[in-house]
């Protein structure tokens, strides 16, 4: 029996993650290094650049499909942001070892 991918084509949705986090965007199930993951493409909103995040199935607690306009409204409110990479000299300035 083959697996059925529910989100094998992009769908707009709100995704609830473990740790009380919520992210919204266009989602699609993908395989990375042999593991199923959920790709969330967060759109650009109000001049803030869009970005893409990948989540493993074990970190997802709920997915609510919705309309694009709802996702775009939520993105400005949720403020879920991508992890910012820091250079070593920035971290030393901040007192991070």
FILOVEX-857370 format. One record per atom (N, C-alpha, C, CB): z, x, y; residue number from 1; atom name. Coordinates in Angstrom, 3 decimals, m for minus. Glycine has a CB too. Layout:
N
+----------+----------+----------+-----+----+
:       up :     east :    north :   k :  a :
+----------+----------+----------+-----+----+
:        Z :        X :        Y : NUM : CA :
...
+----------+----------+----------+-----+----+
***
This chain:
97
+----------+----------+----------+-----+----+
:       up :     east :    north :   k :  a :
+----------+----------+----------+-----+----+
:    0.000 :    0.838 :   m1.174 :   1 :  N :
:    0.000 :    0.000 :    0.000 :   1 : CA :
:    0.000 :    0.887 :    1.244 :   1 :  C :
:    1.214 :   m0.956 :   m0.005 :   1 : CB :
:   m0.871 :    0.610 :    2.193 :   2 :  N :
:   m0.931 :    1.412 :    3.413 :   2 : CA :
:   m0.021 :    0.812 :    4.481 :   2 :  C :
:   m2.382 :    1.506 :    3.933 :   2 : CB :
:    0.429 :    1.684 :    5.381 :   3 :  N :
:    1.289 :    1.238 :    6.474 :   3 : CA :
:    0.446 :    0.548 :    7.530 :   3 :  C :
:    2.069 :    2.425 :    7.088 :   3 : CB :
:    0.994 :   m0.464 :    8.146 :   4 :  N :
:    0.333 :   m1.133 :    9.256 :   4 : CA :
:    0.978 :   m0.657 :   10.540 :   4 :  C :
:    0.416 :   m2.683 :    9.125 :   4 : CB :
:    0.169 :   m0.143 :   11.443 :   5 :  N :
:    0.674 :    0.263 :   12.749 :   5 : CA :
:    0.591 :   m0.932 :   13.681 :   5 :  C :
:   m0.124 :    1.477 :   13.318 :   5 : CB :
:    1.721 :   m1.332 :   14.194 :   6 :  N :
:    1.759 :   m2.483 :   15.089 :   6 : CA :
:    1.196 :   m2.112 :   16.457 :   6 :  C :
:    3.196 :   m3.012 :   15.227 :   6 : CB :
:    1.496 :   m0.921 :   16.931 :   7 :  N :
:    1.071 :   m0.495 :   18.257 :   7 : CA :
:    0.031 :    0.617 :   18.154 :   7 :  C :
:    2.277 :   m0.024 :   19.082 :   7 : CB :
:   m1.029 :    0.392 :   17.373 :   8 :  N :
:   m2.051 :    1.425 :   17.232 :   8 : CA :
:   m3.040 :    1.420 :   18.398 :   8 :  C :
:   m2.798 :    1.237 :   15.923 :   8 : CB :
:   m3.005 :    0.384 :   19.225 :   9 :  N :
:   m3.744 :    0.371 :   20.483 :   9 : CA :
:   m2.717 :    0.196 :   21.594 :   9 :  C :
:   m4.839 :   m0.773 :   20.513 :   9 : CB :
:   m2.977 :    0.729 :   22.784 :  10 :  N :
:   m1.977 :    0.666 :   23.854 :  10 : CA :
:   m1.554 :   m0.760 :   24.208 :  10 :  C :
:   m2.515 :    1.343 :   25.086 :  10 : CB :
:   m0.239 :   m0.930 :   24.420 :  11 :  N :
:    0.374 :   m2.212 :   24.770 :  11 : CA :
:    1.379 :   m1.943 :   25.885 :  11 :  C :
:    1.065 :   m2.892 :   23.520 :  11 : CB :
:    1.439 :   m2.802 :   26.888 :  12 :  N :
:    2.461 :   m2.683 :   27.934 :  12 : CA :
:    3.779 :   m3.209 :   27.375 :  12 :  C :
:    2.046 :   m3.466 :   29.233 :  12 : CB :
:    4.869 :   m2.457 :   27.605 :  13 :  N :
:    6.151 :   m2.868 :   27.023 :  13 : CA :
:    7.331 :   m2.229 :   27.745 :  13 :  C :
:    6.197 :   m2.508 :   25.542 :  13 : CB :
:    8.493 :   m2.815 :   27.485 :  14 :  N :
:    9.775 :   m2.256 :   27.902 :  14 : CA :
:   10.441 :   m1.760 :   26.628 :  14 :  C :
:   10.677 :   m3.320 :   28.674 :  14 : CB :
:   10.902 :   m0.507 :   26.632 :  15 :  N :
:   11.489 :    0.103 :   25.442 :  15 : CA :
:   12.951 :    0.438 :   25.723 :  15 :  C :
:   10.698 :    1.378 :   25.021 :  15 : CB :
:   13.830 :   m0.102 :   24.889 :  16 :  N :
:   15.257 :    0.203 :   25.000 :  16 : CA :
:   15.565 :    1.327 :   24.027 :  16 :  C :
:   16.146 :   m1.060 :   24.709 :  16 : CB :
:   16.208 :    2.371 :   24.537 :  17 :  N :
:   16.529 :    3.556 :   23.747 :  17 : CA :
:   18.029 :    3.645 :   23.505 :  17 :  C :
:   16.026 :    4.826 :   24.447 :  17 : CB :
:   18.403 :    4.415 :   22.507 :  18 :  N :
:   19.822 :    4.649 :   22.254 :  18 : CA :
:   20.435 :    5.286 :   23.503 :  18 :  C :
:   20.032 :    5.562 :   20.992 :  18 : CB :
:   21.681 :    5.018 :   23.738 :  19 :  N :
:   22.357 :    5.568 :   24.910 :  19 : CA :
:   22.159 :    4.714 :   26.146 :  19 :  C :
:   21.868 :    6.965 :   25.180 :  19 : CB :
:   21.808 :    3.449 :   25.968 :  20 :  N :
:   21.673 :    2.500 :   27.075 :  20 : CA :
:   20.570 :    2.872 :   28.063 :  20 :  C :
:   22.980 :    2.392 :   27.808 :  20 : CB :
:   19.549 :    3.598 :   27.623 :  21 :  N :
:   18.430 :    3.952 :   28.483 :  21 : CA :
:   17.283 :    2.975 :   28.260 :  21 :  C :
:   17.970 :    5.400 :   28.218 :  21 : CB :
:   16.519 :    2.738 :   29.307 :  22 :  N :
:   15.359 :    1.856 :   29.221 :  22 : CA :
:   14.191 :    2.540 :   29.917 :  22 :  C :
:   15.654 :    0.455 :   29.858 :  22 : CB :
:   13.020 :    2.466 :   29.306 :  23 :  N :
:   11.800 :    3.023 :   29.885 :  23 : CA :
:   10.710 :    1.972 :   29.728 :  23 :  C :
:   11.392 :    4.387 :   29.198 :  23 : CB :
:    9.785 :    1.934 :   30.675 :  24 :  N :
:    8.709 :    0.949 :   30.623 :  24 : CA :
:    7.381 :    1.645 :   30.850 :  24 :  C :
:    8.925 :   m0.169 :   31.670 :  24 : CB :
:    6.365 :    1.173 :   30.167 :  25 :  N :
:    5.033 :    1.750 :   30.321 :  25 : CA :
:    4.093 :    1.218 :   29.268 :  25 :  C :
:    5.090 :    3.267 :   30.250 :  25 : CB :
:    2.996 :    1.917 :   29.104 :  26 :  N :
:    2.023 :    1.546 :   28.079 :  26 : CA :
:    2.384 :    2.334 :   26.826 :  26 :  C :
:    0.533 :    1.834 :   28.542 :  26 : CB :
:    2.608 :    1.635 :   25.716 :  27 :  N :
:    3.065 :    2.305 :   24.499 :  27 : CA :
:    1.980 :    2.318 :   23.440 :  27 :  C :
:    4.315 :    1.626 :   23.953 :  27 : CB :
:    2.078 :    3.326 :   22.574 :  28 :  N :
:    1.163 :    3.423 :   21.438 :  28 : CA :
:    1.837 :    4.278 :   20.368 :  28 :  C :
:   m0.227 :    4.032 :   21.865 :  28 : CB :
:    1.708 :    3.858 :   19.124 :  29 :  N :
:    2.247 :    4.624 :   18.011 :  29 : CA :
:    1.298 :    5.779 :   17.720 :  29 :  C :
:    2.447 :    3.728 :   16.750 :  29 : CB :
:    1.861 :    6.995 :   17.608 :  30 :  N :
:    1.066 :    8.186 :   17.331 :  30 : CA :
:    1.762 :    9.017 :   16.261 :  30 :  C :
:    0.846 :    9.022 :   18.620 :  30 : CB :
:    1.035 :    9.939 :   15.675 :  31 :  N :
:    1.619 :   10.856 :   14.707 :  31 : CA :
:    1.571 :   12.259 :   15.292 :  31 :  C :
:    0.872 :   10.790 :   13.336 :  31 : CB :
:    2.723 :   12.910 :   15.323 :  32 :  N :
:    2.826 :   14.281 :   15.814 :  32 : CA :
:    3.531 :   15.097 :   14.752 :  32 :  C :
:    3.587 :   14.353 :   17.181 :  32 : CB :
:    2.891 :   16.158 :   14.299 :  33 :  N :
:    3.436 :   17.029 :   13.263 :  33 : CA :
:    3.847 :   16.234 :   12.023 :  33 :  C :
:    4.632 :   17.809 :   13.805 :  33 : CB :
:    3.079 :   15.218 :   11.706 :  34 :  N :
:    3.324 :   14.423 :   10.510 :  34 : CA :
:    4.360 :   13.333 :   10.657 :  34 :  C :
:    3.732 :   15.305 :    9.427 :  34 : CB :
:    4.946 :   13.200 :   11.841 :  35 :  N :
:    5.982 :   12.181 :   12.060 :  35 : CA :
:    5.482 :   11.102 :   13.009 :  35 :  C :
:    7.267 :   12.824 :   12.621 :  35 : CB :
:    5.829 :    9.850 :   12.710 :  36 :  N :
:    5.477 :    8.747 :   13.588 :  36 : CA :
:    6.330 :    8.771 :   14.839 :  36 :  C :
:    5.632 :    7.416 :   12.868 :  36 : CB :
:    5.680 :    8.651 :   15.983 :  37 :  N :
:    6.391 :    8.658 :   17.256 :  37 : CA :
:    5.808 :    7.563 :   18.139 :  37 :  C :
:    6.294 :   10.054 :   17.953 :  37 : CB :
:    6.564 :    7.170 :   19.148 :  38 :  N :
:    6.090 :    6.205 :   20.115 :  38 : CA :
:    5.785 :    6.952 :   21.407 :  38 :  C :
:    7.131 :    5.068 :   20.343 :  38 : CB :
:    4.530 :    6.854 :   21.863 :  39 :  N :
:    4.142 :    7.463 :   23.140 :  39 : CA :
:    4.302 :    6.396 :   24.216 :  39 :  C :
:    2.659 :    8.024 :   23.099 :  39 : CB :
:    5.008 :    6.746 :   25.287 :  40 :  N :
:    5.183 :    5.849 :   26.422 :  40 : CA :
:    4.532 :    6.513 :   27.632 :  40 :  C :
:    6.707 :    5.533 :   26.686 :  40 : CB :
:    3.509 :    5.869 :   28.168 :  41 :  N :
:    2.826 :    6.369 :   29.360 :  41 : CA :
:    3.316 :    5.537 :   30.538 :  41 :  C :
:    1.252 :    6.294 :   29.212 :  41 : CB :
:    4.137 :    6.171 :   31.366 :  42 :  N :
:    4.717 :    5.499 :   32.527 :  42 : CA :
:    3.718 :    5.618 :   33.679 :  42 :  C :
:    6.118 :    6.118 :   32.915 :  42 : CB :
:    3.341 :    4.501 :   34.295 :  43 :  N :
:    2.340 :    4.557 :   35.356 :  43 : CA :
:    2.882 :    5.107 :   36.673 :  43 :  C :
:    1.776 :    3.187 :   35.584 :  43 : CB :
:    1.968 :    5.585 :   37.510 :  44 :  N :
:    2.330 :    5.995 :   38.863 :  44 : CA :
:    2.711 :    4.741 :   39.645 :  44 :  C :
:    1.154 :    6.770 :   39.565 :  44 : CB :
:    3.826 :    4.822 :   40.355 :  45 :  N :
:    4.289 :    3.677 :   41.148 :  45 : CA :
:    4.867 :    4.183 :   42.456 :  45 :  C :
:    5.345 :    2.839 :   40.369 :  45 : CB :
:    4.474 :    3.577 :   43.566 :  46 :  N :
:    5.006 :    3.903 :   44.895 :  46 : CA :
:    4.950 :    5.392 :   45.200 :  46 :  C :
:    6.432 :    3.421 :   45.013 :  46 : CB :
:    3.857 :    6.041 :   44.849 :  47 :  N :
:    3.687 :    7.455 :   45.141 :  47 : CA :
:    4.372 :    8.404 :   44.176 :  47 :  C :
:    4.177 :    7.725 :   46.487 :  47 : CB :
:    5.193 :    7.870 :   43.265 :  48 :  N :
:    5.829 :    8.704 :   42.242 :  48 : CA :
:    4.819 :    8.914 :   41.123 :  48 :  C :
:    7.157 :    8.048 :   41.698 :  48 : CB :
:    4.602 :   10.159 :   40.714 :  49 :  N :
:    3.593 :   10.404 :   39.678 :  49 : CA :
:    3.972 :    9.801 :   38.327 :  49 :  C :
:    3.371 :   11.892 :   39.520 :  49 : CB :
:    2.980 :    9.373 :   37.589 :  50 :  N :
:    3.206 :    8.886 :   36.240 :  50 : CA :
:    3.451 :   10.054 :   35.296 :  50 :  C :
:    2.015 :    8.046 :   35.762 :  50 : CB :
:    3.885 :    9.763 :   34.103 :  51 :  N :
:    4.143 :   10.804 :   33.108 :  51 : CA :
:    4.137 :   10.190 :   31.722 :  51 :  C :
:    5.488 :   11.515 :   33.381 :  51 : CB :
:    4.149 :   11.039 :   30.708 :  52 :  N :
:    4.151 :   10.596 :   29.318 :  52 : CA :
:    5.370 :   11.167 :   28.612 :  52 :  C :
:    2.850 :   11.022 :   28.596 :  52 : CB :
:    6.042 :   10.338 :   27.811 :  53 :  N :
:    7.174 :   10.771 :   26.984 :  53 : CA :
:    6.924 :   10.300 :   25.562 :  53 :  C :
:    8.539 :   10.213 :   27.530 :  53 : CB :
:    7.432 :   11.047 :   24.579 :  54 :  N :
:    7.326 :   10.698 :   23.169 :  54 : CA :
:    8.725 :   10.497 :   22.608 :  54 :  C :
:    6.560 :   11.792 :   22.375 :  54 : CB :
:    8.908 :    9.450 :   21.792 :  55 :  N :
:   10.210 :    9.160 :   21.203 :  55 : CA :
:   10.077 :    8.943 :   19.711 :  55 :  C :
:   10.844 :    7.936 :   21.863 :  55 : CB :
:   11.040 :    9.467 :   18.945 :  56 :  N :
:   11.093 :    9.224 :   17.513 :  56 : CA :
:   11.629 :    7.825 :   17.249 :  56 :  C :
:   11.963 :   10.282 :   16.811 :  56 : CB :
:   11.268 :    7.276 :   16.108 :  57 :  N :
:   11.668 :    5.906 :   15.765 :  57 : CA :
:   13.188 :    5.724 :   15.771 :  57 :  C :
:   11.114 :    5.531 :   14.395 :  57 : CB :
:   13.932 :    6.739 :   15.381 :  58 :  N :
:   15.385 :    6.593 :   15.300 :  58 : CA :
:   16.056 :    6.475 :   16.670 :  58 :  C :
:   15.970 :    7.765 :   14.556 :  58 : CB :
:   15.347 :    6.821 :   17.752 :  59 :  N :
:   15.947 :    6.720 :   19.086 :  59 : CA :
:   15.627 :    5.399 :   19.782 :  59 :  C :
:   15.474 :    7.869 :   19.948 :  59 : CB :
:   14.840 :    4.538 :   19.134 :  60 :  N :
:   14.423 :    3.268 :   19.734 :  60 : CA :
:   15.250 :    2.125 :   19.162 :  60 :  C :
:   12.917 :    3.015 :   19.496 :  60 : CB :
:   15.833 :    1.315 :   20.052 :  61 :  N :
:   16.598 :    0.169 :   19.566 :  61 : CA :
:   15.877 :   m1.158 :   19.782 :  61 :  C :
:   17.943 :    0.128 :   20.247 :  61 : CB :
:   14.927 :   m1.228 :   20.727 :  62 :  N :
:   14.185 :   m2.476 :   20.945 :  62 : CA :
:   12.899 :   m2.203 :   21.711 :  62 :  C :
:   15.051 :   m3.502 :   21.707 :  62 : CB :
:   11.875 :   m3.000 :   21.430 :  63 :  N :
:   10.603 :   m2.947 :   22.146 :  63 : CA :
:   10.253 :   m4.378 :   22.539 :  63 :  C :
:    9.461 :   m2.288 :   21.270 :  63 : CB :
:   10.005 :   m4.592 :   23.829 :  64 :  N :
:    9.626 :   m5.909 :   24.312 :  64 : CA :
:    8.247 :   m5.833 :   24.966 :  64 :  C :
:   10.678 :   m6.454 :   25.307 :  64 : CB :
:    7.209 :   m6.300 :   24.272 :  65 :  N :
:    5.879 :   m6.323 :   24.887 :  65 : CA :
:    5.881 :   m7.247 :   26.107 :  65 :  C :
:    4.809 :   m6.783 :   23.859 :  65 : CB :
:    5.167 :   m6.849 :   27.148 :  66 :  N :
:    5.127 :   m7.640 :   28.381 :  66 : CA :
:    3.809 :   m7.380 :   29.097 :  66 :  C :
:    6.333 :   m7.299 :   29.307 :  66 : CB :
:    3.687 :   m7.870 :   30.305 :  67 :  N :
:    2.471 :   m7.719 :   31.097 :  67 : CA :
:    2.536 :   m6.469 :   31.973 :  67 :  C :
:    2.246 :   m8.959 :   31.964 :  67 : CB :
:    1.374 :   m5.944 :   32.336 :  68 :  N :
:    1.291 :   m4.733 :   33.150 :  68 : CA :
:    2.032 :   m4.883 :   34.476 :  68 :  C :
:   m0.163 :   m4.378 :   33.411 :  68 : CB :
:    1.895 :   m6.001 :   35.157 :  69 :  N :
:    2.555 :   m6.162 :   36.453 :  69 : CA :
:    4.073 :   m6.114 :   36.333 :  69 :  C :
:    2.133 :   m7.473 :   37.094 :  69 : CB :
:    4.619 :   m6.639 :   35.240 :  70 :  N :
:    6.071 :   m6.573 :   35.016 :  70 : CA :
:    6.509 :   m5.121 :   34.806 :  70 :  C :
:    6.478 :   m7.441 :   33.792 :  70 : CB :
:    5.739 :   m4.368 :   34.023 :  71 :  N :
:    6.064 :   m2.954 :   33.787 :  71 : CA :
:    6.054 :   m2.195 :   35.103 :  71 :  C :
:    5.064 :   m2.315 :   32.789 :  71 : CB :
:    5.031 :   m2.405 :   35.919 :  72 :  N :
:    4.937 :   m1.686 :   37.197 :  72 : CA :
:    6.111 :   m2.021 :   38.121 :  72 :  C :
:    3.611 :   m2.020 :   37.897 :  72 : CB :
:    6.574 :   m3.262 :   38.114 :  73 :  N :
:    7.745 :   m3.626 :   38.916 :  73 : CA :
:    8.999 :   m2.946 :   38.384 :  73 :  C :
:    7.937 :   m5.151 :   38.930 :  73 : CB :
:    9.137 :   m2.903 :   37.056 :  74 :  N :
:   10.330 :   m2.310 :   36.448 :  74 : CA :
:   10.397 :   m0.794 :   36.616 :  74 :  C :
:   10.376 :   m2.653 :   34.981 :  74 : CB :
:    9.251 :   m0.131 :   36.590 :  75 :  N :
:    9.239 :    1.338 :   36.696 :  75 : CA :
:    9.944 :    1.789 :   37.975 :  75 :  C :
:    7.783 :    1.877 :   36.673 :  75 : CB :
:    9.712 :    1.100 :   39.084 :  76 :  N :
:   10.366 :    1.460 :   40.336 :  76 : CA :
:   11.862 :    1.222 :   40.333 :  76 :  C :
:    9.755 :    0.701 :   41.453 :  76 : CB :
:   12.317 :    0.314 :   39.498 :  77 :  N :
:   13.745 :   m0.030 :   39.426 :  77 : CA :
:   14.488 :    0.850 :   38.417 :  77 :  C :
:   13.914 :   m1.509 :   39.049 :  77 : CB :
:   13.862 :    1.121 :   37.265 :  78 :  N :
:   14.548 :    1.804 :   36.167 :  78 : CA :
:   14.902 :    3.249 :   36.466 :  78 :  C :
:   13.703 :    1.757 :   34.944 :  78 : CB :
:   14.048 :    3.934 :   37.195 :  79 :  N :
:   14.278 :    5.336 :   37.576 :  79 : CA :
:   14.497 :    6.267 :   36.387 :  79 :  C :
:   15.468 :    5.422 :   38.490 :  79 : CB :
:   13.902 :    5.953 :   35.242 :  80 :  N :
:   13.917 :    6.875 :   34.106 :  80 : CA :
:   12.935 :    7.975 :   34.469 :  80 :  C :
:   13.534 :    6.157 :   32.727 :  80 : CB :
:   13.377 :    9.219 :   34.507 :  81 :  N :
:   12.475 :   10.279 :   34.940 :  81 : CA :
:   12.315 :   11.326 :   33.850 :  81 :  C :
:   12.988 :   10.928 :   36.226 :  81 : CB :
:   11.176 :   12.010 :   33.874 :  82 :  N :
:   10.972 :   13.064 :   32.880 :  82 : CA :
:   11.923 :   14.220 :   33.133 :  82 :  C :
:    9.517 :   13.557 :   32.900 :  82 : CB :
:   12.254 :   14.934 :   32.081 :  83 :  N :
:   13.104 :   16.108 :   32.232 :  83 : CA :
:   12.356 :   17.136 :   33.061 :  83 :  C :
:   13.513 :   16.696 :   30.848 :  83 : CB :
:   13.009 :   17.648 :   34.042 :  84 :  N :
:   12.379 :   18.641 :   34.916 :  84 : CA :
:   12.654 :   20.020 :   34.354 :  84 :  C :
:   12.900 :   18.527 :   36.382 :  84 : CB :
:   11.610 :   20.787 :   34.157 :  85 :  N :
:   11.775 :   22.170 :   33.693 :  85 : CA :
:   12.246 :   23.018 :   34.863 :  85 :  C :
:   10.440 :   22.738 :   33.094 :  85 : CB :
:   13.157 :   23.896 :   34.588 :  86 :  N :
:   13.674 :   24.777 :   35.642 :  86 : CA :
:   13.392 :   26.228 :   35.277 :  86 :  C :
:   15.199 :   24.557 :   35.856 :  86 : CB :
:   13.113 :   26.986 :   36.285 :  87 :  N :
:   12.921 :   28.421 :   36.087 :  87 : CA :
:   14.297 :   29.082 :   35.981 :  87 :  C :
:   12.079 :   29.049 :   37.257 :  87 : CB :
:   14.340 :   30.227 :   35.326 :  88 :  N :
:   15.609 :   30.928 :   35.124 :  88 : CA :
:   16.288 :   31.258 :   36.446 :  88 :  C :
:   15.385 :   32.205 :   34.327 :  88 : CB :
:   15.535 :   31.665 :   37.457 :  89 :  N :
:   16.155 :   32.013 :   38.749 :  89 : CA :
:   16.749 :   30.787 :   39.439 :  89 :  C :
:   15.123 :   32.676 :   39.674 :  89 : CB :
:   16.154 :   29.613 :   39.237 :  90 :  N :
:   16.727 :   28.382 :   39.799 :  90 : CA :
:   18.056 :   28.073 :   39.125 :  90 :  C :
:   15.749 :   27.190 :   39.633 :  90 : CB :
:   18.113 :   28.269 :   37.795 :  91 :  N :
:   19.325 :   27.970 :   37.047 :  91 : CA :
:   20.457 :   28.915 :   37.436 :  91 :  C :
:   19.057 :   28.058 :   35.548 :  91 : CB :
:   20.137 :   30.171 :   37.693 :  92 :  N :
:   21.167 :   31.120 :   38.111 :  92 : CA :
:   21.717 :   30.717 :   39.479 :  92 :  C :
:   20.601 :   32.565 :   38.157 :  92 : CB :
:   20.826 :   30.270 :   40.373 :  93 :  N :
:   21.251 :   29.833 :   41.692 :  93 : CA :
:   22.182 :   28.640 :   41.589 :  93 :  C :
:   20.047 :   29.489 :   42.556 :  93 : CB :
:   21.933 :   27.779 :   40.598 :  94 :  N :
:   22.758 :   26.581 :   40.408 :  94 : CA :
:   24.050 :   26.881 :   39.663 :  94 :  C :
:   21.974 :   25.523 :   39.658 :  94 : CB :
:   24.211 :   28.095 :   39.167 :  95 :  N :
:   25.410 :   28.445 :   38.421 :  95 : CA :
:   25.348 :   28.081 :   36.957 :  95 :  C :
:   26.582 :   27.790 :   39.030 :  95 : CB :
:   24.133 :   27.879 :   36.424 :  96 :  N :
:   23.959 :   27.568 :   35.018 :  96 : CA :
:   23.675 :   28.858 :   34.279 :  96 :  C :
:   22.821 :   26.536 :   34.800 :  96 : CB :
:   24.456 :   29.138 :   33.238 :  97 :  N :
:   24.247 :   30.369 :   32.454 :  97 : CA :
:   23.166 :   30.176 :   31.438 :  97 :  C :
:   25.529 :   30.802 :   31.760 :  97 : CB :
+----------+----------+----------+-----+----+
***
